[in-house]
Amino acid sequence: MSDLFTLKGKVVAVIGAGSGIGEAVARGAAQQDAGYVACLDVSETGARQVAASITSSGTTSECQTVDVSDEHAVAVAFNAIVKAHGRLDSVVCTPAINVRKTILNYTGDEFDRVVKVNLRGNFNVLQAAGRIMTAQKSGSIVLFSSIRSLVTEPGQSVYSMTKAGIVQLVKTAATEWAMQGVRVNAVGPGVVETPLTAPIKNNKEWYDAYANKNPMRRWAQPSEMVGPTLFLLSDAASYVTGTIIFADGGWLANDGRFTPPGM
């Protein structure tokens, strides 16, 4: 049964691999015997360090600087992987940004900035990977949504909208590409300690409120998103497409409300 979960020999691209969940997933793919792991990130320094570490552990890995909001850059990066390795088996996309403001205080520029990365960026990744994978008749794509695709709070309007939109992109792509052997799914984290959530950690009341909202009474670590992600990439999920796996410690099963400071 363990063979179902292996990524042995697969060509894997992880966008956001320079830190946080993306870094953990890239390292996890290598540990599951991926043949090649491309570490893609807007930060060259972070991606280079992770790729070097993976290579030193025995899996071939390289880094590329990629801004997901740049349609051309995403396509170039994926095409370069195919040119060098002959195929692209798996793609994971983790980057997101958030501007926490109430609807009445949101500016148009802030709206456009969040949507450009979170929604357009994921669309760019989905489209570029889909073109390659439908042509080769195989592949698995995992995008990152959130519990905010279903529940929200003051100050999360645009972020929540984009995370819900990612789920619909996943569902649509899954229905369009199923007959070409391409699976598309999402992971929906709860609260995870990453660079994006660092400001919350610095506010004890806010941090503790989120921990206590969760039945497990704690935040997740990036490493805890690796299992659900690699499952969706593996043959163990061969009949899983068009869905979202929530890794939220039971957040969505719970009830309660906390208004962040300043909202």
C-alpha positions as CSV (number, residue, x, y, z in Angstrom):
1,M,0.0,0.0,0.0
2,S,2.9,2.4,0.6
3,D,3.5,2.5,-3.1
4,L,0.2,4.3,-3.5
5,F,1.6,7.3,-1.7
6,T,5.0,7.5,-3.3
7,L,6.0,10.2,-5.8
8,K,8.9,8.2,-7.0
9,G,10.4,9.6,-10.2
10,K,7.8,12.3,-10.6
11,V,8.6,15.8,-11.8
12,V,7.1,18.2,-9.2
13,A,6.8,22.0,-9.3
14,V,6.0,23.8,-6.0
15,I,5.3,27.5,-6.2
16,G,5.9,29.3,-3.0
17,A,8.7,26.9,-2.1
18,G,10.9,29.6,-0.5
19,S,9.1,29.5,2.8
20,G,6.1,28.4,4.8
21,I,3.8,25.7,3.5
22,G,5.4,25.7,0.1
23,E,8.8,25.0,1.5
24,A,7.4,22.1,3.6
25,V,5.6,20.6,0.6
26,A,8.8,20.8,-1.5
27,R,10.8,19.1,1.1
28,G,8.0,16.5,1.6
29,A,7.9,15.7,-2.1
30,A,11.6,15.0,-2.0
31,Q,11.2,12.8,1.0
32,Q,8.5,10.8,-1.0
33,D,11.1,10.1,-3.7
34,A,10.1,12.7,-6.3
35,G,12.6,12.5,-9.1
36,Y,12.9,16.3,-9.5
37,V,11.5,19.2,-7.4
38,A,11.3,22.7,-8.9
39,C,11.3,25.3,-6.2
40,L,9.6,28.3,-7.6
41,D,9.1,31.5,-5.6
42,V,9.0,35.3,-6.0
43,S,12.0,35.3,-3.5
44,E,15.0,33.8,-5.2
45,T,17.0,33.7,-2.0
46,G,14.4,31.5,-0.2
47,A,13.8,29.2,-3.2
48,R,17.6,28.8,-3.8
49,Q,18.2,27.8,-0.2
50,V,15.4,25.2,-0.2
51,A,16.5,23.8,-3.6
52,A,20.1,23.5,-2.4
53,S,19.0,21.7,0.8
54,I,16.8,19.2,-1.2
55,T,19.6,18.5,-3.6
56,S,22.0,17.8,-0.8
57,S,19.6,15.2,0.5
58,G,19.6,13.3,-2.7
59,T,16.8,14.6,-4.9
60,T,17.5,16.8,-7.9
61,S,16.1,20.3,-7.3
62,E,16.5,23.7,-8.8
63,C,15.0,27.1,-8.2
64,Q,13.4,29.7,-10.4
65,T,12.1,33.1,-9.6
66,V,8.4,33.3,-10.5
67,D,5.7,35.8,-9.7
68,V,2.4,34.0,-10.1
69,S,0.6,37.2,-11.1
70,D,2.8,37.3,-14.2
71,E,1.1,35.0,-16.7
72,H,4.1,34.8,-19.1
73,A,6.6,34.1,-16.3
74,V,4.6,31.1,-15.0
75,A,4.3,29.6,-18.5
76,V,8.0,30.1,-19.1
77,A,8.9,28.4,-15.9
78,F,6.7,25.4,-16.5
79,N,7.8,25.0,-20.1
80,A,11.5,25.1,-19.0
81,I,10.8,22.2,-16.7
82,V,9.2,20.2,-19.5
83,K,12.1,21.0,-21.8
84,A,14.6,19.8,-19.3
85,H,12.7,16.8,-17.9
86,G,10.3,15.7,-20.6
87,R,7.1,16.2,-18.5
88,L,5.4,17.9,-15.6
89,D,3.6,15.5,-13.3
90,S,2.6,17.6,-10.3
91,V,2.1,21.3,-9.5
92,V,1.4,22.8,-6.1
93,C,0.6,26.5,-5.7
94,T,0.6,28.1,-2.2
95,P,1.2,31.9,-2.4
96,A,-1.4,34.3,-1.2
97,I,-1.5,37.8,0.3
98,N,-4.0,39.5,2.6
99,V,-5.0,43.1,3.3
100,R,-7.1,43.0,6.5
101,K,-9.5,45.9,6.3
102,T,-13.3,46.3,6.5
103,I,-15.2,46.7,3.3
104,L,-15.8,50.4,3.8
105,N,-12.1,51.0,4.3
106,Y,-10.8,48.9,1.4
107,T,-9.2,50.8,-1.5
108,G,-9.5,49.9,-5.1
109,D,-5.7,49.4,-5.3
110,E,-5.8,47.0,-2.3
111,F,-8.6,45.0,-3.9
112,D,-6.7,44.7,-7.2
113,R,-3.5,43.7,-5.4
114,V,-5.1,40.9,-3.5
115,V,-7.1,39.6,-6.4
116,K,-4.1,39.8,-8.7
117,V,-2.0,37.4,-6.6
118,N,-4.6,35.2,-5.0
119,L,-7.1,34.7,-7.8
120,R,-5.4,35.7,-11.1
121,G,-2.1,34.1,-9.9
122,N,-3.8,30.8,-9.3
123,F,-5.6,31.0,-12.6
124,N,-2.3,31.6,-14.3
125,V,-0.8,28.5,-12.7
126,L,-3.8,26.4,-13.4
127,Q,-3.9,27.5,-17.1
128,A,-0.2,27.0,-17.7
129,A,0.0,23.6,-16.0
130,G,-3.3,22.5,-17.6
131,R,-2.0,23.2,-21.1
132,I,1.0,20.9,-20.5
133,M,-0.8,18.2,-18.6
134,T,-3.8,17.9,-20.9
135,A,-1.4,17.5,-23.8
136,Q,0.6,14.7,-22.0
137,K,-2.6,13.1,-20.7
138,S,-1.6,13.0,-17.1
139,G,-1.0,15.2,-14.1
140,S,-2.2,16.5,-10.7
141,I,-2.6,20.1,-9.6
142,V,-3.1,21.3,-6.1
143,L,-4.1,24.9,-5.3
144,F,-4.3,26.3,-1.8
145,S,-7.7,27.6,-0.6
146,S,-8.6,28.2,3.0
147,I,-11.3,27.8,5.7
148,R,-12.1,31.4,4.6
149,S,-13.7,29.9,1.4
150,L,-16.6,28.9,3.7
151,V,-16.4,31.1,6.8
152,T,-15.1,34.6,7.3
153,E,-14.8,37.4,9.8
154,P,-14.6,41.2,9.8
155,G,-11.7,42.4,7.6
156,Q,-11.5,39.3,5.4
157,S,-13.9,40.2,2.6
158,V,-11.5,40.2,-0.4
159,Y,-9.2,37.4,0.9
160,S,-12.3,35.2,1.6
161,M,-13.7,36.0,-1.9
162,T,-10.4,34.9,-3.5
163,K,-10.2,31.7,-1.5
164,A,-13.8,30.8,-2.4
165,G,-12.9,31.6,-6.1
166,I,-10.0,29.1,-6.0
167,V,-12.4,26.3,-5.1
168,Q,-14.6,27.1,-8.1
169,L,-11.5,27.2,-10.3
170,V,-10.5,23.8,-9.1
171,K,-14.0,22.3,-9.6
172,T,-14.2,23.7,-13.1
173,A,-10.8,22.6,-14.2
174,A,-11.4,19.1,-12.8
175,T,-14.6,18.8,-14.9
176,E,-12.9,20.1,-18.0
177,W,-9.7,18.0,-17.8
178,A,-10.8,14.7,-16.2
179,M,-11.0,12.8,-19.5
180,Q,-7.4,14.0,-20.3
181,G,-6.1,12.3,-17.1
182,V,-5.6,15.5,-15.2
183,R,-6.8,15.8,-11.6
184,V,-7.3,19.2,-9.9
185,N,-7.9,19.6,-6.2
186,A,-7.4,22.1,-3.3
187,V,-6.2,22.0,0.3
188,G,-8.0,24.3,2.8
189,P,-5.8,25.1,5.7
190,G,-7.0,26.5,9.0
191,V,-4.7,28.8,10.9
192,V,-1.1,27.9,10.1
193,E,2.1,29.6,11.4
194,T,3.6,31.1,8.3
195,P,5.1,34.5,7.3
196,L,1.6,35.6,6.2
197,T,0.2,35.1,9.7
198,A,3.2,36.3,11.6
199,P,1.5,39.6,12.6
200,I,-1.2,37.7,14.4
201,K,1.4,35.7,16.4
202,N,2.7,39.0,17.7
203,N,-0.7,39.8,19.2
204,K,-1.3,37.3,22.0
205,E,-5.0,37.9,22.4
206,W,-5.6,37.4,18.7
207,Y,-3.3,34.4,18.4
208,D,-4.8,32.7,21.5
209,A,-8.4,33.4,20.2
210,Y,-7.7,31.6,17.0
211,A,-6.1,28.7,18.9
212,N,-9.0,28.4,21.2
213,K,-11.5,28.5,18.3
214,N,-9.9,25.3,17.1
215,P,-11.0,22.1,18.9
216,M,-7.3,21.1,19.0
217,R,-6.5,24.3,20.8
218,R,-3.5,25.1,18.7
219,W,-2.3,26.5,15.4
220,A,-1.0,24.2,12.7
221,Q,2.6,24.0,11.5
222,P,3.5,24.1,7.8
223,S,4.6,20.5,7.9
224,E,1.0,19.5,8.8
225,M,-0.1,20.6,5.3
226,V,2.3,18.2,3.6
227,G,0.4,15.0,4.1
228,P,-2.9,16.2,2.6
229,T,-1.1,17.8,-0.3
230,L,1.1,14.9,-1.2
231,F,-1.9,12.5,-0.9
232,L,-3.6,14.5,-3.6
233,L,-0.5,14.4,-5.8
234,S,-0.1,10.6,-5.4
235,D,-1.8,7.6,-6.9
236,A,-3.6,7.1,-3.6
237,A,-5.9,9.9,-4.8
238,S,-6.3,8.5,-8.3
239,Y,-10.1,8.9,-8.1
240,V,-10.1,12.2,-6.2
241,T,-10.6,15.4,-8.3
242,G,-12.6,18.6,-8.1
243,T,-12.7,18.7,-4.3
244,I,-11.1,20.4,-1.3
245,I,-9.5,18.7,1.7
246,F,-9.7,20.9,4.8
247,A,-6.8,20.5,7.2
248,D,-8.1,22.8,9.8
249,G,-7.9,21.0,13.1
250,G,-11.7,20.9,13.3
251,W,-12.2,24.7,12.9
252,L,-15.2,24.3,10.5
253,A,-16.8,21.8,12.9
254,N,-16.7,24.3,15.7
255,D,-18.7,27.5,16.4
256,G,-17.7,30.8,17.9
257,R,-16.6,34.2,16.8
258,F,-13.7,36.6,17.4
259,T,-13.4,40.1,16.0
260,P,-9.7,41.0,15.3
261,P,-8.4,44.2,16.9
262,G,-9.2,47.3,15.0
263,M,-12.1,45.8,13.1
